[in-house]
Amino acid sequence: MTSRPLDTSPASWAIYECALDRMGGPARVRVAMELSEAAREIRLAGIMARHPELSRRQVVARLVADEYRVELPVPE
């Protein structure tokens, strides 16, 4: 298991660990994918808030460039 985050109480962390222990592999993968998608949407929302002039496509290109250091072609 990973270390308990500083902003999480020991009791909450214990409940979280018990919930993970009860999950099977497919459920853990599903939860991990959902969390990853949620984090990506939060990052996209942050870029959109800072750059309202950008199109959705440009926002996604900025995220990809920031995360993967890959420049996507974006039509102007």
WOWO-V445639 format. One record per helix or strand of 3 or more residues. SS is the DSSP state (H for helix, E for strand). FROM is the first residue (numbers start at 1). TO is the last residue. If there is no record, write none. Layout:
SS | FROM | TO
SS | FROM | TO
This chain:
H | 10 | 22
H | 25 | 50
H | 56 | 68
